[in-house]
Amino acid sequence: FSPITKDGNKSDFLTQEYYNAHLKSLEKSDFAEAYTYSRNGVAFTGKVRVLVADWFEDDQWNSWMGDHIRPNVIAEKIPGPSQNNRVCLDTRGRPTNCHGLHVSGRLAGIKGESNYRPFGYEPSRNYHGGAFGAELALCTLPVYGAMACAQFGVQHGAKVYSGSYGVPCSGSGTNRYDRYYYNAHKYLSDNDIVAVMAAGNSRSKCSRNANNPDWPAQNARLSEIKGMIVSVALNSSGTLAYYSNKAGNTKERTIAAYSMQGTSFSTPVTSAAVALLREAFPQISAEDTAQILFRSATDIGAPGVDDIYGWGVLNVGQAFK
């Protein structure tokens, strides 16, 4: 591969869309620094394929929110019409419970769409995703299951798997939820795909079980699963959000990112960072990609890798440096 060069102007990327991202998550993780790097004059924007396993509806493109990611979607594994196929829209055709679209927008929302307004969270602001050049493969996890979504990702050449889901209040150490997801995560590992998983939002519901991530993020502890990253969420003050599970027994595989509403939305920010690195350094493995993000993180909390934040705050600019 041709060497990468740093020939972009960082100020060119410091747009209002950039600053508007969820709790300034792009700014606080220095995504703009990564955008200044390029190969053969082409700037890095996360131009790899990412599998998003989440909740998607067959009629999602009827919403103006869906248009925010539509140009970047190259494949869909989404069920056909059903009696519940309007769950993503209200009676006026506006998004109401579009979890997968929110996640995908934070990961790969297109740049320069001034008419876009996200529903629900910071509704008056338009923003772009951290990897606004990524190509998305979307899979409805509750319908098809983790293994089918993983296989769909491999089929379409995904380099990243973004999983903003988990079993609430399951972080006590039991492995009873493990087998449903283990085979999928092992399959992703065997195919050199970085899997980014939400730590869970159990601390506000069942705090005794939230000292560790919920399942299936706990699969990150297993030595045979390579390239897996667990995402915990930070609040606007830069400390652990009141709802977020702690890094706990996955601290060696955990990184923190900013999110207003759950680890569901810190996860796609981290996935966007992975997409940028995998575009820039296609020759390195999923595990090495994860290690770059871990070791370039900004340390917070107790010195070193700790039980709350793991390696610290995602720092994409430092990862490139």
ZIURSUL-V232255 format. One line per field, one symbol per residue. ss: DSSP state (@ for helix, = for strand, . for the rest). phi: phi as a letter, one per 20 degrees, with the letter a starting at -180 (. if undefined). Layout:
ss = ???
phi = ???
This chain:
ss = ....==...@@@@..@@@@@.@@@@@@@..@@@@@.===..==.....======.....@@@....@@@@..=====...........=.....=...@@@@@@@@@@..........................======@@@@.@@@@@@@@@@....====..............@@@@@@@@@@@@@...=====........@@@.......@@@@@......=======.....=.......@@@@@@=====....@@@@@@@@@@@@@@@@@@.....@@@@@@@@@@@.=.......=...=..=..@@@@@.
phi = .ffecdcedgffdeefgfffghllffffdlfgffffebclndfecnfcecedeadcdfdfffefffffdgfeedbcdcffgbfdfdfecefemdfccegffggfffebgfenefefcfendlfedebdffdfdfddddcegfeenfffffffffgdmfdccdcebregmdeeofdfefffdgffffffffdldfddcffocefedbgfddfcfffegffffffeedmecdddddefendgffeffeflfdgfcdbdbfbecnfgdfffffffffffffffcfeefgfffffffffdfefcmfgnfcfddmfpegcfgffff
